Amino acid sequence: MSKKSAWAGAIVAAAGLTVGGIAVATAADNSDGPPAAFAERHPGGPGKPGRPGKANLKDSTLVVGRVKSVESGKLTITKDDGSEVSLTTDGSTKLRGGDLNGLKAEQRVTVRVKDGKALNVALAKAHEQGTVKDVNGDNATLVQVDGLQTPLDLSAVSTKPKNGDLVAITGTVSDGKTVKVEQLRQLPK
């Protein structure tokens, strides 16, 4: 194929896309006709996919802290500033990745709240990198780049690191300081 033929084909294709795009845009803007199908399927409207439940999150707040207690219909959180907040829960309250009955005292959580009701609860995940030391069975210590040391619970990982390994870990804080490691990835030295 010659360069001239390739350019001619590209120009014809671009013109077709432009004309087709104008026709689609005109049909979507036509106020006399039915609403655009895209806007009907996607709550965000044309060009904005959106999420159907997003309207429920309007005027909500975020509470971050540790679980103090979980009772039927009630969740009490000790916020990071030391204050406590009691939230109502019901069948529509969601715990990402589990059931509210599985929450335990001292677990770190993030809670989306509206009008005193917990809408969504998520266990906060710890993400750390550093060098492993003091490996002893399912226990070890992670020395982070800034020198902070974090106790690790390695019972949930099949391949245990060795002293001196550089790792990236993800897990949940179980007792306020120990990270129960859910994922462990070896980093190159």
Long-range contacts (C-beta under 8 A, 24 or more apart in sequence): 56-114, 56-119, 57-112, 57-114, 57-119, 59-114, 60-112, 60-113, 60-114, 60-119, 61-112, 61-113, 61-114, 62-110, 62-111, 62-112, 62-113, 63-87, 63-110, 63-111, 63-113, 64-108, 64-109, 64-110, 64-111, 64-124, 65-108, 65-109, 66-105, 66-106, 66-107, 66-108, 66-109, 66-176, 67-103, 67-104, 67-105, 67-106, 67-107, 67-109, 68-105, 69-105, 70-100, 70-101, 70-103, 70-104, 70-105, 75-100, 75-103, 75-111, 75-118, 75-121, 77-109, 77-111, 85-113, 87-111, 87-113, 87-116, 87-117, 87-118, 88-116, 88-117, 88-118, 89-117, 89-118, 90-117, 92-119, 93-117, 93-118, 93-119, 93-120, 93-121, 94-119, 94-120, 94-121, 95-120, 95-121, 95-122, 95-123, 96-120, 96-121, 96-122, 96-123, 97-122, 97-123, 98-123, 106-174, 106-175, 106-176, 107-172, 107-173, 107-174, 108-172, 108-173, 123-172, 124-172, 124-173, 125-170, 125-171, 125-172, 126-150, 126-169, 126-170, 126-171, 126-172, 126-173, 126-179, 127-168, 127-169, 127-170, 128-168, 128-169, 128-179, 129-166, 129-167, 129-168, 129-169, 129-187, 130-166, 130-167, 131-164, 131-165, 131-166, 131-167, 132-161, 132-162, 132-163, 132-164, 132-165, 132-166, 132-167, 133-163, 133-164, 134-163, 135-160, 135-161, 135-162, 135-163, 142-167, 142-169, 142-179, 150-177, 150-178, 150-179, 151-177, 151-178, 151-179, 152-178, 152-179, 152-181, 153-178, 153-179, 153-180, 153-181, 154-181, 154-184, 155-180, 156-180, 156-181, 156-182, 157-181, 157-182, 157-183, 157-184, 159-184, 161-186
